[in-house]
């Protein structure tokens, strides 16, 4: 959710910017690090908005995608003038623990 102000700015100025939001349901990097370091994670799940509805509330077109349709959805968003958002719900394995 760091890009909410940037979303408003891109809409206001008609900038050709596309966001790919990988919605991991919370602080994914921190969750993975805590699980690896301590065996479990705490306080990493966030109440979060519907990112498609949030983008659309700014007047920015948005698409909820899947791994299977990501390429076509992202290609379409990148080809559309002005800002756009593509949301991919996913649980990612982001890095190998560095503390081992």
C-alpha positions as a printed Julia matrix, in Angstrom:
100×3 Matrix{Float64}:
   0.0     0.0     0.0
   3.03    2.28   -0.34
   1.83    3.5    -3.75
  -1.54    5.01   -2.91
  -0.31    8.62   -3.25
   1.53    7.7    -6.44
  -1.67    6.15   -7.8
  -3.51    9.43   -7.26
  -0.69   11.41   -8.89
  -0.5     9.09  -11.91
  -4.26    9.44  -12.43
  -4.22   13.21  -12.02
  -1.46   13.64  -14.6
  -2.45   10.77  -16.91
   0.89    9.03  -16.51
   1.54    5.75  -18.3
   2.36    3.69  -15.21
   1.28    0.12  -14.54
   1.44   -1.41  -11.08
   1.66   -5.15  -10.61
   0.5    -5.77   -7.06
   1.44   -9.21   -5.77
  -1.07   -9.52   -2.94
   0.48  -11.9    -0.46
  -2.0   -11.08    2.28
   0.39   -9.21    4.52
   4.05   -8.63    5.18
   5.3   -11.59    3.17
   9.03  -10.94    3.47
   8.8   -10.39    7.21
   6.51  -13.43    7.62
   9.0   -15.66    5.84
  11.98  -14.32    7.77
  10.25  -14.73   11.15
   9.14  -18.27   10.32
  12.65  -19.24    9.28
  14.31  -17.56   12.25
  11.83  -18.31   15.02
   9.62  -21.12   13.74
   6.5   -18.95   13.46
   5.43  -15.48   12.44
   3.35  -13.02   14.41
   1.6    -9.79   13.44
   2.32  -10.15    9.73
  -1.25  -10.55    8.48
  -2.87   -7.29    7.46
  -6.41   -6.2     6.97
  -6.11   -4.89    3.47
  -8.32   -3.32    0.87
  -9.69   -4.8    -2.29
  -6.87   -3.43   -4.46
  -8.97   -3.55   -7.63
 -11.73   -1.51   -5.98
  -9.14    0.85   -4.47
  -7.6     1.57   -7.88
 -11.01    1.99   -9.45
 -11.98    4.45   -6.7
  -9.26    6.72   -8.14
 -10.63    6.16  -11.63
  -7.73    3.86  -12.53
  -8.6     0.67  -14.44
  -7.63   -2.47  -12.55
  -7.69   -6.21  -13.16
  -7.62   -9.17  -10.79
  -5.46  -11.76  -12.52
  -4.22  -15.33  -12.07
  -0.84  -16.89  -12.85
  -2.41  -18.35  -16.01
  -3.73  -15.01  -17.32
  -0.99  -12.74  -15.95
   0.89  -12.39  -19.24
  -2.17  -11.31  -21.22
  -3.57   -9.09  -18.45
  -0.24   -7.35  -17.91
   0.33   -6.93  -21.65
  -3.09   -5.3   -21.99
  -2.49   -3.0   -19.0
   0.91   -1.91  -20.34
  -0.62   -1.13  -23.74
  -3.43    0.99  -22.27
  -2.68    4.73  -22.05
  -2.67    6.18  -18.54
  -2.22    4.4   -15.23
  -3.44    0.87  -14.57
  -3.23   -1.8   -11.9
  -2.96   -5.58  -12.16
  -3.46   -7.55   -8.93
  -2.08  -11.07   -8.54
  -3.03  -12.92   -5.33
  -0.09  -15.16   -4.44
   1.96  -16.61   -1.62
   5.61  -16.27   -2.52
   8.82  -17.8    -1.28
  10.88  -14.65   -1.52
  14.37  -15.4    -0.29
  16.62  -17.84    1.43
  17.26  -17.03    5.09
  20.48  -15.06    5.48
  20.95  -15.86    9.16
  21.83  -19.54    8.8
